Amino acid sequence: GPAPRLPACQPAGLCPGLLLLLPGRGAMGAAVFFGCTFIAFGPALALCLLTVAGDPLRVIILVAGAFFWLVSLLLASLIWFISVQLSDRSNGQLQYGLLLFGAAVSVLLQEAFRFAYFKLLKKADEGLVTLSEDGRPPISIKQMAYVSGLAFGIISGLFSVINILADSIGPGTVGIHGDSPHYFITSAFLTMALVFLHTFWGTIFFDACEKGRYGTLGLVVTSHLVTSGLTFLNPCYEASLIPLFLLTLSTGAWAFFTAGGSLRSIHACLSGKKEEGDSVMVYSALQLPAED
């Protein structure tokens, strides 16, 4: 969804260059910039380094997924731009309606390109199986779903918050004219939630496409539309941030169980114990069966 508008942040009558001379001004701007950047993209960076960067095939899927999202953004921007040019630009209510229309079109195009990317990966998976020596694909559909969702999330978050991060360096002070001083930190948390949501949506969406669950596809698209609509409640951040994180937690649980997770696997992870199935597989792979 569209990012909230940046409130006025420069004191009236004060030269922008003089703000840089104020004590601590540059350090504060840098602290806000790096703090918000790591809040927004720290988890995504960790996921990339731990689960994607070590596998060349996953890196390719990540980059290709980002490209698909960019194409959907290009088409949505083109549709919105044409609609604005053909409308009465002096009518503020009409322009706000066109902004809502553009956000909805963007969501629908993103999900359409997610489906197109699923079809492309399915074709690629079939080709990889034919080239494999053991007849098994080098990467599963669930892994593809996770990586493609992460790609959509990273590039979407980057485009939604990059201008905000640039403004956070300064000069100026957010909230000096009565606006909320929590603009930058709230935008960072909204971006982090958006990255996670796209990752979860990708997992659920691919599984629904694989199993032909059209109702689940509808729920994914609906939750994406709701997420985009919540951003229009800004700058009332309590009304947008709290429901958005509740939606993120519930969607994350849904994606976890869709990917094959269970309460037993959570308990095994927290206790540091291996499941019986894993230990049997490791034993059979490392040790030959005893001869009778």
Disulfide bonds with the S-S distance in Angstrom:
none
